[in-house]
């Protein structure tokens, strides 16, 4: 039976929020939707992380926007997980749970380029500079 509800940041009661293990737990619990937060790295890679800084959740400190994605990979969450890219999360969740997010308009153009290049025709992207982005697949 599917749980008609939103697993906010996956299943953070048991796993670190916005990690692949947290999203997998939400899938295993049969949630229908999950919500996540997105930030851009210094090199323009959209990553899934709640805070603008990595201080609270990782072994590092500082703002995500000041690191390239390869630099972020040196930091761990709970000693064994890394900050996932948006692409990794969407690929992981595809066909298992609907993923939606309302990112800041500042990253809309990067997301548009990323999704129009790599998305299947079954993915819906609604984007605007005045309204948030919603991604459902």
C-alpha positions as CSV (number, residue, x, y, z in Angstrom):
1,X,0.0,0.0,0.0
2,X,1.3,3.4,-0.9
3,X,1.4,6.2,1.7
4,X,-0.1,9.2,0.0
5,X,2.1,11.8,1.6
6,X,5.3,13.7,1.2
7,X,8.5,12.3,2.7
8,X,10.2,15.6,3.5
9,X,14.0,15.2,2.7
10,X,13.4,11.5,2.5
11,X,13.0,9.8,5.9
12,X,15.2,11.9,8.2
13,X,13.8,10.3,11.4
14,X,16.1,7.4,10.7
15,X,18.6,8.5,8.1
16,X,20.5,11.8,7.4
17,X,18.2,14.2,5.6
18,X,18.5,14.6,1.8
19,X,20.8,11.6,1.4
20,X,20.3,8.6,-0.9
21,X,19.7,6.4,2.2
22,X,17.0,8.7,3.4
23,X,15.3,8.7,0.0
24,X,15.6,4.9,-0.2
25,X,13.9,4.6,3.2
26,X,11.0,6.8,2.0
27,X,10.7,4.5,-1.0
28,X,10.8,1.4,1.2
29,X,8.1,2.9,3.3
30,X,6.0,3.4,0.2
31,X,5.7,7.2,0.3
32,X,4.3,8.6,-2.9
33,X,6.3,11.9,-2.9
34,X,9.5,13.4,-1.5
35,X,10.6,17.0,-1.3
36,X,14.2,18.2,-1.3
37,X,16.3,21.3,-1.3
38,X,18.9,22.3,-4.0
39,X,22.0,24.5,-3.9
40,X,24.6,25.2,-6.5
41,X,28.3,24.5,-6.0
42,X,31.0,26.9,-7.1
43,X,31.3,24.9,-10.4
44,X,27.5,25.1,-11.1
45,X,26.5,21.6,-10.0
46,X,23.1,21.4,-8.3
47,X,23.4,19.4,-5.1
48,X,20.8,18.2,-2.7
49,X,21.3,19.6,0.8
50,X,19.0,21.5,3.2
51,X,21.4,24.2,4.4
52,X,23.4,26.8,2.5
53,X,26.4,25.7,4.6
54,X,27.7,22.2,5.3
55,X,28.6,22.8,8.9
56,X,25.6,21.1,10.6
57,X,25.5,17.9,8.6
58,X,29.0,17.1,7.4
59,X,32.6,16.8,8.6
60,X,33.4,20.2,6.9
61,X,32.4,23.8,7.2
62,X,31.6,26.7,4.9
63,X,29.0,27.6,2.2
64,X,28.2,25.1,-0.6
65,X,28.6,27.9,-3.1
66,X,32.3,28.3,-2.2
67,X,33.1,24.6,-3.0
68,X,33.4,22.8,-6.3
69,X,31.6,19.4,-6.3
70,X,34.9,17.4,-6.2
71,X,35.9,19.5,-3.2
72,X,32.5,18.7,-1.5
73,X,33.2,15.0,-2.0
74,X,35.9,15.1,0.7
75,X,33.3,15.7,3.4
76,X,31.1,13.0,4.9
77,X,27.6,12.8,6.4
78,X,27.5,10.3,9.2
79,X,30.9,9.0,8.3
80,X,29.8,7.1,5.2
81,X,27.6,9.3,2.9
82,X,28.4,12.2,0.7
83,X,26.3,15.1,-0.5
84,X,24.4,13.8,-3.6
85,X,23.9,15.7,-6.8
86,X,20.4,16.5,-7.9
87,X,21.0,14.3,-10.9
88,X,22.0,11.3,-8.7
89,X,18.9,11.8,-6.5
90,X,16.5,12.1,-9.5
91,X,18.0,9.0,-11.1
92,X,17.8,7.1,-7.8
93,X,14.2,8.1,-7.2
94,X,13.0,7.7,-10.8
95,X,9.9,5.5,-11.1
96,X,9.9,4.8,-7.4
97,X,8.8,8.0,-5.8
98,X,7.8,11.4,-7.2
99,X,10.3,14.1,-6.4
100,X,9.4,17.7,-6.2
101,X,11.2,20.8,-5.1
102,X,10.8,24.5,-5.1
103,X,14.4,25.7,-5.7
104,X,15.4,29.4,-5.6
105,X,14.9,31.3,-8.8
106,X,18.7,31.9,-8.9
107,X,19.3,28.3,-10.0
108,X,16.4,28.1,-12.5
109,X,18.5,28.5,-15.6
110,X,21.0,25.9,-14.5
111,X,18.2,23.4,-13.8
112,X,16.6,24.2,-17.1
113,X,19.8,23.4,-19.0
114,X,20.4,20.3,-16.9
115,X,16.9,18.8,-17.3
116,X,16.3,19.6,-20.9
117,X,19.5,17.8,-21.7
118,X,19.1,14.7,-19.6
119,X,15.4,14.2,-18.8
120,X,13.1,11.7,-20.4
121,X,10.0,12.8,-22.1
122,X,8.0,11.6,-19.1
123,X,9.6,14.2,-16.8
124,X,7.7,17.5,-16.4
125,X,9.6,20.7,-15.6
126,X,7.7,23.8,-14.9
127,X,10.0,26.8,-14.5
128,X,9.7,30.5,-14.2
129,X,11.6,33.4,-12.7
130,X,8.5,34.5,-10.9
131,X,7.4,31.1,-9.7
132,X,9.3,28.2,-8.1
133,X,10.4,25.1,-10.1
134,X,8.5,21.9,-9.7
135,X,10.0,18.7,-11.1
136,X,7.8,15.6,-11.3
137,X,8.5,12.3,-13.0
